[in-house]
Amino acid sequence: MSIVQQLQRLKDSLKSSDRLPVVFLGHGSPMNAIEDNDYSRSWKKLGEALPHPQAILVVSAHWMTRGSTLVNISKMPKTIHDFYGFPDELFAQQYPAPGAPEMAQEVVSLLASHHAEGDDTWGLDHGAWSVLKFLYPEADVPVFQLSIDMSADLPHHLEIGQSLKELRNRGVLILGSGNIVHNLRTMRFGGKAYDWAEEFDTLFADRLQMRDHATLTDRTGLGNLLKMAHPSLDHYLPALTIAGASDKEDQLLFMNDTIDIASVSMRSFIYY
């Protein structure tokens, strides 16, 4: 079954349900935001299949904190261009979606046991807007971001998702943005994917399908393979949060199961 057929089946399935899906997108290079390529086209197709939520909560690899989980409560979150060395066209991109301060405050309360705090200094970083511009190009859905606590171990991020899953019944789309494999130190353009990159990507997909979250959050057990796939864990943690927000009854759909620049997995997944 092609991805177009799969997304049509997703769209048909969601019509009969009030419960929103949870989505993880491998966002890769910021250039995907301004290029017409397989990734950007797939995000557009996904946007056509997804419902119009009341709000979107984004867990992005690019908002990192330590010792706390911040929730952006801005009324109008700014578009953050958190990169350098790219064309002016990329820096000109804006995603003027409104915030969702009331819902964000509720999330602060939901995550009180995870040291959550409100924040009005952040906005929408490129992990958020680079994909949202294809999912909801009119920027007419309120959006707010949740930070990732880099000092917390892997099970913590799964627990965050478990605490957030009730929002799926309240019109909130939970969106994670990162990469299942993300090692920019070893990237090579036009080269074959590294064996270790393919191994970790396959392991993740297999364990996710089995709902074996214990393996995916076992830093010691994943060992050197995890260290190769993620010299820093920022791009991995949003995937764990999205996995945590899923239920056993959900169906799982994979998209973009390819390795880019030899060491960045673009694998994406949707629970619905």
N, C-alpha and C positions, 0 to 999 in steps of 0.2 A: 504494500500500500504506500503510495507516494505521500510526501508531507502535506501536499494540498488536500488529498483525500482524508488524511488523518485530522487536519485542522477543520475540515468540513464536518467530520464526525464529532469533533470537539464542540463545534458551534451548535450542532443539532442537539447534543447531549445537554449543553448548558441552558438551552431554551426551556427545558423542563425542570430546572432546578433554581431555587433561590440562593443556594449556597455558592459562594464565589470560589473559583479555583485559586491555587497558589502557584506562583511562577518563579522559576529561576532562569535567568538569561546569562549566557557567557557573552560579555560585551566586547572583550578584546581591545583592539586599537581604537583610540578616539576617532581615527579617520573613518571608521565605519559609520559615524554620524553624518558624514557628508558624501559618502560614496554610494553608488548604486551597485550593490554586490549581493551575493547569495545571502549574507547575514541580514543586511538591511531589508531585503525583500521578504525574508522569512518573518522578520519582526512586524512588517506591515501586514502580512497575511495573518499573523497571530492576532494583531490588533483588530482585524476584521472579524475574527472568530470570538473574541472576548466580549463579555457584556460591558455595559457602561456603568461602572461602579459609582458609589457615592463618594468614595475617597480611595486614595492609593497610598499605602505605606511602603516605602522603599528601604531595603537594607542593602546598602552599597559598600563595596570594598574600599571606597575612597573616603569614608568618614570614620576615622579611627580615634578611639579614646582609650584612656587607661584608668581603671578603677571605678568607672561608672558607665552607664548606658544613657546617652542623651537622646532626647526626642525633640525634634524641631517644632516649635510652636508658632512660627512666624505666620503672619496673615498673608504675606506675599513673599515667598522664599525667592532669594536671588539666584540667578544662574551663575554657577561657579565654573571657571575655566581652569581646572587644576591640572595643568600640563604645560609644557613649553616645547619650543622647537617645531611647532606645527603651522600650517598655513593660516593666514589672516581669516580666511573664510570660516575656519573652525572657531576662532576666538569671537567671531561675530554672531555665533549661534546663541539664540535666546529661547528659553522655554518658560513663558510667563504664566504658568498655572498658579492659581491661588493656593494658599495653604489650608490646613484643616485644624486650626488651633484648639477647638473644643474636643475633637476626636484625639488629637495629640495629647491633650491633658488627661484624657481617659487612659491612654496607653501608659503614661507616666504612672498612674495609679495601678494599672494591671501589672506593671513590672517593678513595683515598689521593692519586692524582695531581691531584685537584681540591680539595686542601686540606681534606679532610673531618675533622671532629672530633666526638667524642661530647659530648652535652649532656644534663643532667638538670634544667634549669631551665624548659624550655618544657613544653608539654602539647598539647592539641588546641584550636586556635583556631577561630573560627566558620567559616572556610573549610573546615575538616574536619568538625566535628560537625554543622553545619547541614544537610549532605547525608547524612552517615553515619547520622543518626537515621532517615532514610527508607530507605536501602539495607539497613542491618542494625539494625533497631530494638531488638533484644535486647541490643545492645552486647556481644556474646559472641565477637567476633573481635578478637584482639590488633591494636592500631594503633600506629604510630609515624610521626612527621613528619620531613620533610627540609626544610631551609631553602633559600631562594633567595639566591644571592650577587648582590647588586645592583651590585657593582663589576665583574662579569664581563660580557663582551659576549654577544650573542645566541647565537653558535655554541656557546659553553660550555654552555648549558643543554640544547641538543640533544645534546651529548656526554654529559651526565649521564644522560640517558635511554638512550643507547646502552650505557652502562656498566651500567645497571640491568636491561636487558631479560632477562638470564639468570635473574632472579628469577621470571619468569613460569613457568618450568619447575619451580619449587620451591614452588609453592603460595602465592605472594605476589601479591596484587592491587595494581597500581600505579595510584593515583588522583590526578589533577591537579584542582585547584579554583581557578578564577579567572574571567576573562571575555575573550572574543576582542576585544571593544571595551569600554573602561571609561573614560569621561570624565565624572566627577561634576560637573565645573565647568560643564558645559553641559546637565545633565539638566533635563528639563521633563516634568511629569506630564500624561498625557493627550494629549501632542503627537505629531505624526508624527516618525518617525525621521529624523535628519539624513541628507542624501545621502552625506556622507563616512563616516558610521557604516555605512550599508548597503554602500558601496563597499569599505571595508576588510573587513567581514564576508564579503562575496562573494569578494573576492580571496583571503582566507585559506582559505575552503572550497575554492575552485578549485585553489589551489596544493597544499593538503593532499591532495586527491584525486589530483593528478599526482605526488605525493611530491617536489614541488619545494621541498625544505627550504632550498635555497640562497637562494631569493627570500625565504622567511619569516624568514631570519636575516640578511638584508642591510639593516642599519639605514639606510645611505646610500641604497640603491635605493628603500626604502619611503618615505623622505623625510618630507615634511610630513604625508602621510596617516597614517603611524605616529604622529607627534607629536599629531595631532588625536585619533586613536583611543586613545592612551595617553600622557597627560601624564607619567605615571610608568609604568614597564614591569612593575610587580609582578604585575598581573593577566594579563599576556601570557606571562610566562616559564614558568609551569607547563604551558601548552599546548605549548610547544616541547619540554619534557622528555618529555611524553607522546608527542609525534610521534617523538621519538628512540627511544623504547622499542618502537616498532612495527617490523614486518617487511614486506617486499615481498609476502609470501604472505598477509598479513592482509586481511580484508575490513573496510571502513570504513562505519560507521553514524552518521548525524547525528541529533540530537534537538534539540528546542526552538530551532529556527532563527528566532528572533524578536529584535527590538530592543525592550528595555524602557526606559521613561522617556527615550526618544528617543536615548540615547547609551550604553546598556549592552547588549551582545549577550549573549543567554542561550544561544547556540549551544553544544551539547555534542557530543562524539563518542566513539565506542567503536571500538577495533580488536580484532578477534577472528579 
